[in-house]
Amino acid sequence: MAFRLTLLGRSVLLIALELLANALSWSIAAILFARKTDTRPLLSYALLAWTFGLRHALDADHISAIDNATRTLIGLGQLPVTCGLYFSLGHSTIVIIVTVAIAVSASVYQHFNGANDVGGIIGASVSGAFLFIVAVANTIILWKILKRRRKVRSNRTLMLRILGPVINFVNRPWKMYPVGVLFGLSFDTASSIALIAVSAIAHKGAHGTTIPSSNVVILPVLFTAGMTLVDSADSVLVLYSYAGFPNTPSWALFARTEAVNAEFIEEEKSEIVDGNHGLVITAEESPRISQDTQIKTNAMSNLSIGLTLMSILVALAISLITIMSLVGERCSQCAAAANAKDGGGLAGSWWRAWARANDNLGYIGVAIIGIFFIIAIGWFTGRRLKDRVHARIT
């Protein structure tokens, strides 16, 4: 008889490993910078890079991408806890590459602004387009869920056939890694960490000493550690918000895995559709993951539908803000109207509004997490109170 990690166990293990990675990163930073008096001020640079990673993970595009990808995978019958981890690792790859390049040769940084201009267009375009496409794909998934709940059978539409490959692309958590890389091509984050790295290299102690340029590689590592911690926590929060808890929740970290006869699996592999929620569960899954199956059925609850609808609207809004702010920056007439001394009239106000919205996406991200948390806690608390009242009556 074997044991496997439950969903709670996987979540706890992920966060524990993230905390361990953060502790290890800070230990390395302490070894590099804290041993000598001249280099101790560089710990402030390390703290700046780490907190920047924590804050950047709260950006609305991060949260919306993780949210929608998790929703898509739940719709495919999975319970992923690593969407945020892979996404942030992909995003951090660009940051690490740029910082390593700066550490190897300072001349690379002199040409970095040109790459920033081109990458900014690519990154913003990919970010806006990805969020829009995934929002549309999740709209279709939500529509299919509602159709199942009403027990209405329908054929695949033209839109489903067109967007099928898009929906199926992120059909595994690890596929969020290339998405994160594409998001990182904006170089906005990389340029910020690069500036911190250059400042650290240029820093001179009381005796005129400087650090080896290779030591600044710890800065993007700290940035990555902070960002993956928050993105992973967000991924777990979103998963539980959508999937909920089974009717009889278990706090066990491990569960027994019963051996299943292969012939029985082949005979009983037919799909079983839950009449209450419309979730398709194969007989192969039933004996092995009964606890997780209950969570999957809860994924089709009214709470999930409400959160899905909210995430779709948020993704569309962020996509629109990203694209419109990019247009405002790259369109000469739009930029002229926004920067006109007389205000530029209605056109100037229009483009400045998009720019302000884009600058405040971080606050929007914090608001999204707060709303998710409040709704989820309120719903679960209400359900527990309802169950207690019902138990007293009966």
C-alpha positions in Angstrom: 0.0 0.0 0.0 1.4 3.4 -1.1 0.7 6.9 0.0 0.4 10.1 -2.1 0.1 13.8 -1.3 -3.4 15.2 -1.0 -4.3 18.5 -2.5 -3.7 20.1 0.9 -0.4 18.2 1.1 0.8 19.5 -2.3 -0.2 23.0 -1.4 1.6 22.9 2.0 4.7 21.3 0.4 4.8 24.0 -2.4 4.6 26.9 0.0 7.1 25.2 2.4 9.6 24.8 -0.4 9.1 28.4 -1.5 9.8 29.6 2.0 12.9 27.4 2.1 14.1 28.8 -1.2 13.6 32.3 0.1 15.6 31.5 3.3 18.4 29.9 1.2 18.6 32.9 -1.1 18.8 35.3 1.9 21.5 33.1 3.5 23.6 33.3 0.3 23.1 37.1 0.2 24.2 37.3 3.8 27.3 35.3 3.1 28.2 37.5 0.1 27.4 40.9 1.6 27.3 40.7 5.4 30.7 39.4 6.2 32.5 42.7 5.4 31.7 46.2 6.7 32.2 47.7 3.3 29.7 45.4 1.6 27.0 45.4 4.3 25.2 48.4 2.7 24.5 46.1 -0.3 22.1 44.2 1.8 19.7 47.1 1.2 20.0 46.4 -2.6 19.2 42.8 -1.9 16.1 43.8 0.2 15.0 46.2 -2.6 15.2 43.4 -5.2 13.3 40.9 -3.0 10.5 43.3 -2.1 10.3 44.3 -5.8 9.6 40.6 -6.5 6.9 40.5 -3.9 5.3 43.6 -5.2 5.6 42.6 -8.9 3.8 39.4 -8.2 0.8 41.5 -7.2 0.5 43.1 -10.6 -2.8 42.6 -12.2 -1.5 40.8 -15.3 0.2 38.2 -13.1 -2.9 37.5 -11.0 -5.2 37.5 -14.0 -3.0 35.1 -16.0 -2.6 32.7 -13.1 -6.3 33.0 -12.3 -7.5 32.2 -15.9 -4.9 29.4 -16.4 -6.0 27.8 -13.2 -9.6 28.1 -14.2 -8.8 26.5 -17.6 -7.0 23.5 -16.0 -9.8 23.0 -13.5 -12.2 22.9 -16.4 -10.0 20.1 -17.8 -10.4 18.1 -14.6 -7.0 19.0 -13.0 -6.2 20.5 -9.6 -3.0 22.4 -10.3 -1.0 24.2 -7.6 2.0 25.2 -9.6 0.6 27.5 -12.3 1.9 30.5 -10.4 5.3 28.9 -9.8 5.9 28.1 -13.5 4.6 31.5 -14.6 6.9 33.4 -12.3 9.9 31.2 -13.2 9.3 32.0 -16.8 9.0 35.7 -16.1 12.1 35.6 -14.0 14.2 33.9 -16.7 14.4 37.2 -18.6 15.5 39.0 -15.5 18.2 36.5 -14.6 19.5 36.4 -18.2 19.8 40.2 -18.4 21.5 40.5 -15.0 24.0 37.7 -15.8 24.7 39.5 -19.1 25.4 42.7 -17.1 27.6 40.9 -14.7 29.6 39.4 -17.6 30.0 42.6 -19.5 29.0 46.1 -18.5 28.9 47.0 -22.2 25.7 45.0 -22.6 23.8 47.5 -20.4 24.7 50.3 -22.7 22.7 48.8 -25.5 19.9 47.7 -23.1 17.6 50.7 -23.7 17.2 49.7 -27.4 16.1 46.2 -26.4 13.8 47.7 -23.8 12.0 49.7 -26.5 11.5 46.7 -28.8 10.8 44.3 -26.0 8.3 46.7 -24.4 6.1 46.5 -27.5 6.4 42.7 -27.7 5.8 42.1 -24.0 2.8 44.5 -23.8 1.3 43.1 -26.9 1.7 39.5 -25.8 0.4 40.3 -22.3 -2.8 42.0 -23.6 -3.4 39.4 -26.3 -2.9 36.4 -24.0 -5.2 37.8 -21.4 -7.9 38.6 -24.0 -7.7 35.1 -25.6 -7.7 33.2 -22.3 -10.6 35.4 -21.1 -12.6 34.4 -24.2 -11.6 30.8 -23.8 -12.8 30.8 -20.2 -16.0 32.4 -21.3 -16.6 29.4 -23.5 -15.7 27.0 -20.6 -18.1 28.9 -18.3 -20.8 28.6 -21.0 -20.2 24.9 -21.3 -20.5 24.5 -17.5 -23.8 26.3 -17.4 -25.0 24.1 -20.3 -24.1 21.0 -18.4 -25.8 22.2 -15.3 -29.0 22.6 -17.3 -28.4 19.1 -18.9 -28.5 20.6 -22.3 -26.4 18.8 -24.9 -25.0 20.7 -27.9 -22.4 20.2 -30.6 -19.1 22.1 -30.8 -19.6 25.5 -32.3 -17.3 27.3 -34.8 -15.9 29.4 -32.0 -15.0 26.4 -30.0 -13.2 24.8 -32.9 -11.2 28.0 -33.6 -10.2 28.6 -29.9 -9.8 24.9 -29.1 -6.0 25.0 -29.7 -5.8 28.1 -27.5 -7.7 26.4 -24.6 -5.6 23.2 -25.0 -2.2 25.0 -25.1 -2.1 25.6 -21.3 -3.3 22.1 -20.5 -0.5 21.5 -18.1 0.8 23.8 -15.4 4.4 23.7 -16.8 3.1 25.4 -20.0 2.7 28.6 -18.0 6.5 28.8 -18.1 6.7 29.9 -21.8 3.8 32.2 -21.1 5.8 33.8 -18.3 8.8 34.2 -20.6 6.7 36.0 -23.1 5.3 38.3 -20.4 8.9 39.0 -19.3 9.9 40.3 -22.8 8.6 43.7 -21.8 11.9 44.2 -20.0 10.3 46.6 -17.6 11.1 44.3 -14.6 14.4 43.3 -16.0 15.5 46.9 -16.5 14.6 47.7 -12.8 16.6 44.8 -11.5 19.4 45.7 -13.9 19.6 49.2 -12.5 19.8 47.8 -9.0 22.6 45.4 -10.2 24.5 48.2 -11.9 24.2 50.3 -8.7 25.5 47.5 -6.6 28.5 47.0 -9.0 29.3 50.7 -8.9 29.0 50.9 -5.1 32.3 51.6 -3.3 33.0 51.0 0.4 34.8 53.2 2.8 38.2 51.9 1.5 37.2 52.1 -2.2 36.5 48.4 -2.4 33.9 47.0 -4.8 32.2 43.6 -5.0 32.9 41.1 -7.8 30.3 41.6 -10.6 29.3 38.0 -10.3 27.9 38.6 -6.9 25.0 40.7 -8.3 23.4 37.5 -9.7 22.0 37.0 -6.2 19.7 40.0 -6.8 17.6 38.4 -9.5 17.6 35.2 -7.5 16.1 37.1 -4.5 13.6 38.8 -6.9 12.6 35.4 -8.3 12.3 33.9 -4.8 10.0 36.7 -3.7 7.9 36.7 -6.8 7.4 32.9 -6.9 6.4 32.8 -3.2 3.5 35.3 -3.8 2.6 33.9 -7.2 2.5 30.3 -5.7 0.3 31.5 -2.8 -2.0 33.3 -5.3 -2.2 30.1 -7.3 -3.2 28.0 -4.3 -5.7 30.7 -3.2 -7.3 30.8 -6.6 -7.4 27.0 -6.8 -9.3 26.7 -3.5 -11.5 29.6 -4.3 -12.6 27.9 -7.5 -12.5 24.2 -6.4 -13.7 24.7 -2.8 -13.6 21.9 -0.3 -15.3 18.5 -0.2 -18.4 18.1 1.9 -16.3 16.3 4.5 -13.0 18.2 4.4 -9.9 16.4 5.5 -6.8 18.0 6.9 -4.6 15.0 6.0 -1.4 15.7 4.1 -1.2 12.1 2.7 -3.8 9.6 1.5 -3.6 5.9 0.8 -3.4 4.9 -2.8 -5.3 1.6 -3.3 -4.0 -0.7 -6.0 -6.5 -1.0 -8.8 -6.9 -4.0 -11.0 -5.9 -3.1 -14.6 -8.7 -5.2 -16.1 -11.3 -3.5 -13.9 -10.0 -0.1 -15.1 -10.3 -1.1 -18.7 -13.9 -2.3 -18.2 -15.0 0.6 -16.0 -13.2 3.4 -17.9 -16.5 4.9 -19.2 -17.2 8.4 -18.2 -19.6 9.2 -15.3 -21.3 12.6 -15.3 -22.2 14.0 -12.0 -25.8 15.1 -12.3 -25.6 17.9 -9.8 -22.5 19.6 -11.1 -21.9 18.4 -14.6 -18.3 17.3 -13.9 -17.0 14.4 -16.0 -15.2 11.9 -13.8 -13.7 8.6 -15.2 -14.0 5.4 -13.2 -10.3 5.2 -13.2 -10.1 8.3 -11.0 -12.8 7.2 -8.6 -11.0 4.6 -6.4 -7.8 6.6 -6.3 -8.7 10.2 -5.7 -12.1 10.2 -3.9 -11.2 13.3 -1.8 -9.9 15.2 -4.8 -12.9 14.1 -6.9 -15.2 15.7 -4.3 -13.2 18.9 -4.7 -13.5 18.7 -8.5 -17.3 18.4 -8.3 -17.3 21.5 -6.0 -15.5 23.3 -8.8 -18.8 23.7 -10.6 -20.5 25.4 -7.7 -22.2 28.8 -7.8 -19.2 30.3 -6.1 -16.9 29.0 -8.9 -19.2 30.4 -11.5 -19.3 33.8 -9.9 -15.5 33.9 -9.5 -15.0 32.7 -13.1 -17.3 35.5 -14.4 -15.4 38.1 -12.3 -12.0 36.8 -13.5 -13.1 37.0 -17.1 -14.2 40.6 -16.7 -10.9 41.4 -14.9 -8.9 39.8 -17.7 -10.7 41.7 -20.4 -10.3 44.9 -18.5 -6.6 44.4 -18.0 -6.1 43.4 -21.6 -7.9 46.5 -22.7 -5.8 48.8 -20.4 -2.5 47.2 -21.5 -3.3 47.5 -25.2 -4.7 51.0 -25.0 -1.8 52.3 -22.9 0.6 50.8 -25.5 -1.2 52.6 -28.3 -1.1 55.8 -26.3 2.7 55.5 -25.9 3.5 54.5 -29.4 1.1 56.7 -31.3 2.7 60.1 -31.8 -0.6 62.0 -32.1 -1.9 60.3 -29.0 1.2 61.1 -27.0 1.2 64.7 -28.2 -2.4 65.1 -27.1 -1.7 63.6 -23.7 1.4 65.7 -23.1 0.0 69.0 -24.5 0.4 72.0 -22.2 -3.2 73.0 -22.6 -4.3 69.5 -21.6 -5.0 68.3 -25.2 -8.8 68.5 -24.7 -10.9 65.4 -24.7 -8.2 63.3 -26.5 -5.5 64.3 -24.0 -7.8 63.3 -21.1 -8.6 60.0 -22.8 -5.0 58.9 -23.3 -3.9 60.1 -19.9 -6.7 58.1 -18.3 -5.4 54.9 -19.9 -1.9 55.7 -18.9 -2.9 56.3 -15.2 -4.9 53.0 -15.3 -1.8 51.2 -16.6 0.4 52.8 -13.9 -2.0 51.6 -11.2 -2.3 48.0 -12.3 -0.4 47.0 -9.1 -3.2 48.4 -7.0 -5.7 46.6 -9.2 -3.9 43.3 -8.5 -4.0 43.8 -4.7 -7.7 44.6 -5.1 -8.3 41.4 -7.1 -6.7 39.3 -4.4 -8.6 41.1 -1.7 -11.9 40.5 -3.5 -11.1 36.9 -4.1 -10.2 36.4 -0.4 -13.3 38.2 0.9 -15.7 36.3 -1.4 -14.1 32.9 -0.7 -14.0 33.4 3.1 -17.5 34.8 3.1 -18.9 32.0 1.0 -17.2 29.2 3.1 -18.2 30.9 6.4 -21.8 31.2 5.2 -21.9 27.6 4.1 -20.6 26.4 7.5 -23.2 28.5 9.3 -25.9 27.2 7.0 -24.8 23.6 7.7 -24.8 24.2 11.5 -28.3 25.7 11.4 -29.5 22.9 9.3 -28.0 20.3 11.7 -29.7 21.9 14.7 -33.1 21.9 12.9 -32.8 18.3 11.9 
